C-alpha cells in the first residue's frame, strides 16, 4: 500500500506548522534531531510542546535560535551545506529543489539573480531546519506522496526586511503562481502562508484530496491565535488505488466529475481541489 499524507491547511501553513503536524502524527523528535545533526549547522535547538487550543490537542514545534546573528547565505552556500552532509540523495535533492524555488521566487520579485538573493528569513537557521527537516520527516515516516488542500492566504500587511508588504508576501505569491496552486478565499487577518510553507508545498505537494484510508491524524499549531485552532492538520495513511474505489461512493456521474478534476490537475489546472476544500472552509467559517 502506498503511504501518503494529506495536509489539511485550513488555516494556512508555515514550516514550523508542517513539521509540528508530522511530529504530532508520530514522527520522533529524537529522529528529527539526529537527521538534522548531519548538517554542519549549529546555533539552534528544537522544541516540540503539546498544547491544547480550542479543546484540541496538538504540537507546537519551534526552532530556537541560540546564536542571534547568522551569516547571510545565498543559494550556493545552502546547497553546499546540504550536499556536504551524509543525508540520503532523495532528502538532498528535495531540499535543494525547495530552496531553489524559494531563491527563484525572491529573485523574480526583486528583479535580480538567484545568486544575489541572500536568504534572510529563508537562509536563516529556521528555514534550513524547516525545509531539510520536513524532507527528512517524509523519509522517516516512509511517505511516498504528499497531497494538500487549497491554501487560504490571509489579508492585510506583513512586516519584512523590506518594510511592510501586502499579504501574501510577494515571494509567497510568486511561489504559488509558479505551479498554479489553488487558493481558498479567506477573510482572516494576517499572513497565513509563509514563504517557507509555500516553497515546501509548491515543490512537494499535489493539490487534491486523495482517496485514502486514514490511520493517524496530527495537528501542528502556528504561533498566532485565531477564533479557530490555528493548525495544519495532517492525515497520514494509505492511498486507495482507483480499482478499489466503489463507484457508488463517488456518486455515480459525480465520479466522472472527480476524474475530470484529477486529469485537469495533471495539467496544472488550479481548480482540482475547489469543491472539497470549499466545503471544509465554509464549515470552518461557521465555527
Phi, psi and omega in degrees: 000138181280118180280129183223165168232146171244123181262110181271094187263054184294341180240026181087197183197139170229168178301317180297319180294319180296315179290323178301319180296318180291323175296319180293332181271004173126353175296137179276129178297325179295320177297317180297316178299317182296318180296313183289338177293345178286345176275146177278071187216128176224191181083023178213162167219156182256136174231144176223115185242134175282126180230159174242124178230129182052037177080003181248131179273134178206190183241131174257111180261138178222146170255112182269121181276113183268338188272334181083288180257134178232152176297143175289128183250135171264181186301320181300318180293316179295319179298316179297321179300316181287314181297329183283354180272172175254030173292164182295156180301324182293318178297316179300311184297315180296314182298316181294323177300316180296313180296323179297316178299319180297314180295319180296321179294315179297317181297319180297314181297318186268000177066041181223190181265161180302318183293335181280348180280116173260116183299123178269273175294338186282303183280353173304158185307320186296326179290320177299315180296313182297314185287308180293322180299318179296319179294323175295320182298320179300321179291314181301320182271001179056043179278126182263340179208145180243128176242154180217153172286172169297159186249122169280137189256338183094192183203170179097212182237154177232139181275126181229180177293346178262013183094198180285131178229155181289149173272134357290151177305144184309319180294323178298311182297322179298317178299316182289323181292329184300330180237013176065044179295133179290134182254135176261128179303141180208136177257014177297143179271135178104178184272116180267325180245123180271164176303320179296316177299316180295321180294314179299312185290318182293330180277326192246343188254152171256127188269077173201161179268120184277158168285119186210162172252115184276130179252323182217152179232141177224146177244125176249110186281146172269179183282319188279157178258134175235174176290004177225167178294115182279094186209157161267131178252122180257135173253118182249131180183210181242145176287141175265116180301150184307322185291343180263358180278134179281125179306324182298329181293334180271359175080039175063244182303331180301336180297319178299320181300316179297318181296321178302317181294319180298317180296317181299324183297324181300337179258020176077017180292131189281358188259011187306326190249008186307311191292306180298319185290321180304322179294311180302315187293319179297320180297318181297325181293333182285337187301000000 
